Amino acid sequence: MSKANNPLNDPARRAPETQLVHGGVMRSPFNETSEALFLNSGYSYPSSEHAERLFKGEIPGAHNYSRFANPTVDVFQTRMALLEGAEAARGFATGMAAVTDAVMSQVRAGDHIVASRALFGGCRFVVEDFMPRYGVASTLVDGRDPANFAAAMQPNTKVVFIETPTNPTLELVDIKAVADIAHAHGAVLIVDNVFATALYQKPLALGADLVTYSATKHIDGQGRVLGGIVLGSKKLIEGDLHTFLRQTGASLSPFNAWVLAKGLETMPLRVRQMTDSAAAVANALAGHPKVERVIYPHHPSHPQYDLAKAQMSAGSTLVALEIKGGQQAAFALSDALAVILISNNLGDAKSLITHPATTTHARLTEAARLEVGVTAGLLRLSVGLESSDDLIADLLYGLDQI
């Protein structure tokens, strides 16, 4: 049988690990093994007629400006779409650019957004503070109960926005139930899937319309570059979202896209080990006398454990710890750590810990923080690639210093 007849020529028949190594590759005449990096802003055309047809959209797959189309960015987008099971994708300069453009591209003045109140601080700002400036009202609800979304829907609700698990308290939102509610009212469901990663949770398969990622996190996974991506149907991605990207210019640079595409090659290996270590940390600290509670989606103590097991194939890489003694105790633990670094980033090869009340959620009032479970003693731990034994020993030492 010839190579041309090999069933694995079809990318859809390849395992995710294989897709993330070979997906979207477009080799130049030099037949390089590593993806080419196209560091260019513009393109030349063989004739004026070709340029005219290109700008009319009559030549599919061609490029005319790297603000909204570039071959290296194409590789990253295609690779992510294969992993996500999406028809199309667009890369953005940052994760916040991806979220902001995903939301703004789907609404107009006079529309309404329903969102879960437990959101990353920057995402909550977009919904709660930024969009009302442009005539788009919002309602925040407790996302743990789908009935709260149903009660908040209005005739002019066009977008429902959630993240699950939530940042930083690892609450869950039932994606399928909320998707059904959104669609019954003619609204689009947007899911920020950063914490679960595309390896462990498939929002599109559960009914979501758009999925967003900060590619800065697990996709790069080594603290090198910024990036974001939005995935969904061709209609949504190639329609208003692409127009918004094209006109606002929140473009992913070719170099960053190349780094992110290379990061995807090792993402399954990295995230699996990080997840195994996160579960080990959660098990080791559960029941510690100085820990009020350990929050991890696949730990039996999680209040939404059954939903986590049904919706996520693994618990992923984040653990939240509520330390007895409030901020002073949380600071004492963090400041005593030798391996785990204090940083507000996550999904990195290095383990990182942060105090959300004074960093990622500092702009919220104390009442708003407590409403979503961000207490003075809460710490968010992003588990990296170090030895899990070392991480546990580091945390136990830190707890001893309280």
C-alpha positions as CSV (number, residue, x, y, z in Angstrom):
1,M,0.0,0.0,0.0
2,S,1.4,3.4,-0.9
3,K,1.9,6.3,1.5
4,A,-0.9,8.2,-0.3
5,N,-3.4,5.6,0.9
6,N,-2.3,5.6,4.5
7,P,-5.4,6.4,6.7
8,L,-3.2,8.5,9.0
9,N,-2.8,11.1,6.2
10,D,-6.2,12.3,7.6
11,P,-5.3,14.5,10.6
12,A,-8.7,13.7,12.2
13,R,-7.7,10.1,12.6
14,R,-4.5,10.9,14.5
15,A,-4.3,10.9,18.3
16,P,-4.0,14.4,20.0
17,E,-0.3,13.8,20.8
18,T,0.3,13.2,17.1
19,Q,-1.8,16.2,16.0
20,L,0.2,18.5,18.3
21,V,3.5,17.5,16.6
22,H,2.4,17.4,13.0
23,G,-0.8,19.4,12.7
24,G,-0.9,22.3,10.3
25,V,2.6,21.9,9.0
26,M,3.3,23.7,5.7
27,R,6.8,22.9,4.5
28,S,8.8,25.2,2.2
29,P,10.8,23.8,-0.7
30,F,13.6,23.2,1.7
31,N,11.6,20.4,3.5
32,E,12.6,21.6,7.0
33,T,11.6,19.3,9.9
34,S,10.9,22.2,12.3
35,E,8.1,24.6,11.3
36,A,9.3,27.6,9.3
37,L,9.1,31.0,11.0
38,F,7.7,33.7,8.6
39,L,8.8,37.0,10.1
40,N,7.1,39.2,7.6
41,S,4.4,41.9,7.8
42,G,3.3,41.9,4.1
43,Y,3.2,39.9,0.9
44,S,3.9,40.6,-2.8
45,Y,1.6,39.6,-5.6
46,P,2.4,38.2,-9.1
47,S,0.0,40.7,-10.7
48,S,-2.3,43.6,-10.0
49,E,-5.2,41.3,-11.0
50,H,-4.1,38.8,-8.4
51,A,-4.0,41.5,-5.7
52,E,-7.5,42.6,-6.7
53,R,-8.9,39.1,-6.5
54,L,-7.2,38.5,-3.2
55,F,-8.7,41.6,-1.6
56,K,-12.1,40.6,-2.9
57,G,-11.8,37.3,-1.1
58,E,-11.8,35.3,-4.3
59,I,-8.5,33.5,-3.6
60,P,-9.0,31.3,-0.5
61,G,-6.1,30.6,1.9
62,A,-4.0,33.5,0.6
63,H,-2.5,36.3,2.7
64,N,-2.3,40.0,2.2
65,Y,-1.2,41.4,5.6
66,S,0.1,39.7,8.8
67,R,-2.1,41.8,11.0
68,F,-4.8,39.2,10.4
69,A,-3.1,36.3,8.4
70,N,0.4,34.8,8.5
71,P,1.6,31.3,7.6
72,T,3.3,30.7,11.0
73,V,0.1,31.9,12.9
74,D,-1.8,29.5,10.6
75,V,0.2,26.6,11.8
76,F,-0.6,27.4,15.4
77,Q,-4.3,28.0,14.7
78,T,-4.7,24.8,12.8
79,R,-2.8,22.7,15.4
80,M,-5.1,24.1,18.2
81,A,-8.2,23.6,16.1
82,L,-7.3,19.9,15.7
83,L,-6.8,19.5,19.4
84,E,-10.0,21.4,20.3
85,G,-12.2,19.8,17.6
86,A,-13.0,23.2,16.2
87,E,-13.7,24.3,12.7
88,A,-11.6,27.4,12.9
89,A,-9.4,29.5,15.2
90,R,-7.8,32.9,15.5
91,G,-4.7,33.8,17.4
92,F,-4.4,36.9,19.5
93,A,-1.5,38.9,21.1
94,T,-2.6,37.9,24.6
95,G,-5.2,35.8,26.5
96,M,-7.0,39.0,27.5
97,A,-7.1,40.2,23.9
98,A,-8.7,36.8,23.0
99,V,-11.3,37.1,25.7
100,T,-12.1,40.8,25.0
101,D,-12.4,40.3,21.3
102,A,-14.5,37.1,21.7
103,V,-17.0,39.0,23.9
104,M,-17.0,42.3,22.0
105,S,-17.4,40.8,18.6
106,Q,-20.7,39.1,19.6
107,V,-22.5,42.2,21.1
108,R,-23.7,45.6,20.1
109,A,-24.9,48.6,22.1
110,G,-28.2,47.7,23.8
111,D,-27.3,44.0,24.2
112,H,-26.9,42.1,27.5
113,I,-24.3,39.7,28.9
114,V,-24.8,37.0,31.6
115,A,-21.6,35.8,33.2
116,S,-20.6,33.7,36.2
117,R,-19.3,36.1,39.0
118,A,-16.3,33.8,39.7
119,L,-13.9,35.0,37.0
120,F,-10.3,36.0,36.6
121,G,-10.1,39.7,37.6
122,G,-9.3,40.9,34.1
123,C,-12.2,38.9,32.6
124,R,-14.6,40.2,35.2
125,F,-13.4,43.8,34.4
126,V,-14.3,43.3,30.7
127,V,-17.8,42.1,31.5
128,E,-18.6,44.3,34.6
129,D,-16.7,47.6,33.9
130,F,-15.6,47.7,30.2
131,M,-18.7,46.6,28.3
132,P,-21.2,49.0,30.0
133,R,-19.1,51.9,28.6
134,Y,-20.3,50.8,25.2
135,G,-23.9,50.3,26.1
136,V,-23.7,46.6,26.9
137,A,-25.2,45.7,30.3
138,S,-24.2,42.7,32.3
139,T,-25.5,40.4,35.1
140,L,-23.2,38.3,37.2
141,V,-24.5,35.1,38.8
142,D,-23.4,32.3,41.0
143,G,-22.3,29.9,38.3
144,R,-22.5,26.8,40.4
145,D,-26.2,26.5,39.8
146,P,-27.4,26.6,36.1
147,A,-30.8,27.9,37.3
148,N,-29.1,31.2,38.1
149,F,-28.2,31.6,34.4
150,A,-31.8,30.9,33.4
151,A,-33.2,33.4,35.9
152,A,-30.8,36.1,34.6
153,M,-31.5,35.8,30.9
154,Q,-33.2,38.7,29.2
155,P,-34.7,39.2,25.7
156,N,-31.5,41.1,24.7
157,T,-29.0,38.7,26.2
158,K,-26.6,37.8,23.4
159,V,-23.6,36.3,25.3
160,V,-23.2,34.0,28.2
161,F,-19.6,34.0,29.5
162,I,-18.1,31.5,31.9
163,E,-14.8,30.0,33.0
164,T,-14.7,26.5,34.5
165,P,-12.9,25.6,36.7
166,T,-12.9,29.2,37.9
167,N,-9.9,31.3,38.8
168,P,-8.8,31.0,41.6
169,T,-11.4,29.0,43.7
170,L,-11.8,26.1,41.2
171,E,-15.6,26.2,41.2
172,L,-17.2,24.4,38.3
173,V,-20.0,25.5,35.9
174,D,-22.0,22.8,34.2
175,I,-21.2,23.6,30.5
176,K,-23.9,21.5,28.9
177,A,-26.6,22.8,31.1
178,V,-25.6,26.5,30.6
179,A,-25.2,25.9,26.8
180,D,-28.8,24.7,26.6
181,I,-30.0,27.7,28.5
182,A,-28.0,30.1,26.3
183,H,-29.2,28.6,23.1
184,A,-32.8,28.5,24.2
185,H,-32.6,32.3,24.4
186,G,-30.6,32.7,21.2
187,A,-27.3,33.6,23.0
188,V,-23.8,32.5,22.3
189,L,-21.9,30.6,25.1
190,I,-18.2,31.6,25.5
191,V,-16.1,29.4,27.7
192,D,-12.6,30.3,29.1
193,N,-11.0,26.8,29.3
194,V,-7.5,27.8,30.5
195,F,-7.5,25.9,33.8
196,A,-8.8,22.6,32.4
197,T,-6.8,22.8,29.2
198,A,-8.0,21.4,25.9
199,L,-6.6,18.0,26.9
200,Y,-9.0,17.5,29.8
201,Q,-12.2,19.4,28.8
202,K,-14.0,19.9,25.5
203,P,-16.4,22.8,25.8
204,L,-17.4,22.7,22.1
205,A,-18.5,19.1,22.5
206,L,-20.6,20.1,25.5
207,G,-22.4,22.8,23.6
208,A,-20.2,25.9,23.8
209,D,-20.0,28.2,20.8
210,L,-16.6,29.8,21.4
211,V,-13.6,28.7,23.5
212,T,-10.8,31.0,24.7
213,Y,-7.3,30.4,26.0
214,S,-4.5,32.4,27.3
215,A,-1.8,30.6,25.3
216,T,0.7,32.2,27.7
217,K,-0.2,29.5,30.2
218,H,0.0,25.7,29.5
219,I,0.3,26.1,25.7
220,D,3.7,27.9,26.0
221,G,4.1,26.5,29.4
222,Q,7.6,27.8,29.9
223,G,7.1,31.5,30.7
224,R,8.5,32.8,27.3
225,V,5.8,34.6,25.3
226,L,2.3,36.0,25.5
227,G,-0.5,34.8,23.3
228,G,-4.2,34.0,23.1
229,I,-6.6,32.0,20.9
230,V,-10.3,31.8,20.2
231,L,-11.8,28.7,18.6
232,G,-15.3,27.7,17.3
233,S,-17.3,27.4,14.2
234,K,-16.2,28.9,10.9
235,K,-19.3,31.1,10.9
236,L,-18.4,32.7,14.2
237,I,-14.6,32.7,13.8
238,E,-14.5,33.9,10.2
239,G,-17.3,36.3,10.7
240,D,-17.5,39.0,13.3
241,L,-14.5,37.7,15.3
242,H,-12.1,37.9,12.3
243,T,-13.4,41.3,11.4
244,F,-12.8,42.5,14.9
245,L,-9.3,41.1,14.9
246,R,-8.6,42.7,11.6
247,Q,-9.8,46.1,12.5
248,T,-8.5,46.3,16.1
249,G,-5.1,44.8,15.4
250,A,-4.7,42.6,18.6
251,S,-2.6,40.4,16.4
252,L,-0.4,37.4,17.5
253,S,3.1,37.9,16.3
254,P,4.6,35.3,14.0
255,F,7.5,34.7,16.4
256,N,5.2,34.1,19.4
257,A,3.0,31.8,17.2
258,W,6.1,29.8,16.4
259,V,7.0,29.4,20.0
260,L,3.5,28.4,20.9
261,A,3.3,25.9,18.1
262,K,6.5,24.3,19.4
263,G,5.1,24.4,22.9
264,L,2.1,22.3,21.8
265,E,4.4,19.5,20.8
266,T,5.3,18.8,24.5
267,M,2.1,20.1,26.1
268,P,0.6,16.6,26.7
269,L,3.8,15.3,28.4
270,R,4.1,18.5,30.5
271,V,0.5,18.8,31.6
272,R,0.1,15.1,32.4
273,Q,3.0,15.2,34.8
274,M,1.9,18.5,36.3
275,T,-1.6,17.0,36.8
276,D,-0.2,13.9,38.5
277,S,1.8,16.2,40.9
278,A,-1.1,18.5,41.5
279,A,-3.2,15.5,42.6
280,A,-0.4,14.3,44.9
281,V,-0.1,17.8,46.5
282,A,-3.9,17.9,47.1
283,N,-3.8,14.4,48.7
284,A,-0.8,15.3,50.9
285,L,-2.2,18.6,52.2
286,A,-5.9,17.5,52.7
287,G,-6.5,17.3,56.4
288,H,-3.4,19.3,57.4
289,P,-4.2,21.1,60.7
290,K,-3.1,24.5,59.3
291,V,-5.1,24.1,56.1
292,E,-8.8,25.1,56.2
293,R,-9.4,23.3,53.0
294,V,-7.8,22.0,49.8
295,I,-9.6,22.7,46.6
296,Y,-8.9,20.4,43.6
297,P,-11.5,19.3,41.1
298,H,-10.8,15.6,41.2
299,H,-10.3,15.3,44.9
300,P,-13.3,13.7,46.6
301,S,-13.6,16.6,49.0
302,H,-14.5,19.0,46.2
303,P,-18.2,20.0,46.6
304,Q,-18.7,19.5,42.8
305,Y,-16.7,16.3,42.5
306,D,-19.3,14.4,40.5
307,L,-19.5,17.2,37.9
308,A,-15.7,17.4,37.8
309,K,-15.5,13.7,37.1
310,A,-18.2,13.9,34.4
311,Q,-17.0,17.1,32.7
312,M,-13.2,16.9,33.1
313,S,-11.1,13.8,32.2
314,A,-8.5,14.8,34.8
315,G,-8.2,17.4,37.6
316,S,-5.6,19.5,35.8
317,T,-2.7,21.5,37.3
318,L,-4.1,24.0,39.7
319,V,-4.7,23.6,43.4
320,A,-6.2,26.2,45.8
321,L,-5.3,26.2,49.5
322,E,-7.2,28.1,52.2
323,I,-4.8,28.6,55.0
324,K,-5.9,29.1,58.6
325,G,-4.8,32.5,59.9
326,G,-5.7,34.7,57.0
327,Q,-3.3,36.8,55.0
328,Q,-0.5,36.8,57.5
329,A,-0.4,33.0,57.5
330,A,-0.7,32.8,53.7
331,F,2.2,35.2,53.3
332,A,4.3,33.3,55.9
333,L,3.9,30.1,53.9
334,S,4.7,31.7,50.6
335,D,7.7,33.6,51.8
336,A,9.3,30.4,53.2
337,L,9.2,28.4,50.0
338,A,12.5,27.5,48.3
339,V,11.3,25.7,45.2
340,I,7.9,27.2,44.5
341,L,8.1,30.8,43.2
342,I,5.7,33.6,44.1
343,S,4.1,34.7,40.8
344,N,0.7,35.5,39.4
345,N,1.3,33.4,36.2
346,L,0.2,29.8,35.9
347,G,0.6,26.7,33.7
348,D,4.3,27.1,33.8
349,A,7.0,24.4,34.0
350,K,8.0,26.1,37.3
351,S,5.5,25.8,40.2
352,L,4.0,29.2,41.1
353,I,2.0,30.4,44.0
354,T,0.0,33.6,44.4
355,H,-2.3,35.3,46.9
356,P,-5.3,36.3,44.8
357,A,-6.8,38.8,47.3
358,T,-3.7,41.0,46.9
359,T,-2.8,40.2,43.2
360,T,-5.2,38.9,40.6
361,H,-8.4,40.0,42.4
362,A,-7.1,43.0,44.2
363,R,-9.2,45.4,42.2
364,L,-12.4,43.8,43.6
365,T,-14.0,45.1,46.8
366,E,-13.6,42.9,49.9
367,A,-17.3,42.0,49.7
368,A,-17.0,41.0,46.0
369,R,-13.9,38.9,46.8
370,L,-15.6,37.1,49.6
371,E,-18.7,36.5,47.5
372,V,-16.6,34.4,45.1
373,G,-14.6,32.7,47.9
374,V,-11.4,34.7,47.6
375,T,-10.6,34.9,51.3
376,A,-7.6,36.5,52.9
377,G,-6.1,33.0,53.5
378,L,-6.6,31.7,50.0
379,L,-3.5,30.7,47.9
380,R,-3.6,29.5,44.3
381,L,-0.9,27.0,43.4
382,S,0.1,26.2,39.8
383,V,2.0,22.9,39.9
384,G,5.0,22.6,37.6
385,L,7.4,19.9,36.5
386,E,9.5,19.6,39.7
387,S,9.5,16.5,41.7
388,S,6.2,16.1,43.5
389,D,8.1,15.0,46.6
390,D,10.1,18.2,46.6
391,L,6.9,20.3,46.1
392,I,5.2,18.6,49.0
393,A,8.2,19.0,51.3
394,D,8.5,22.7,50.3
395,L,4.8,23.3,51.2
396,L,5.0,21.3,54.5
397,Y,8.0,23.4,55.5
398,G,6.1,26.6,54.7
399,L,3.2,25.4,56.8
400,D,5.6,24.7,59.7
401,Q,6.6,28.4,59.6
402,I,3.0,29.6,60.3
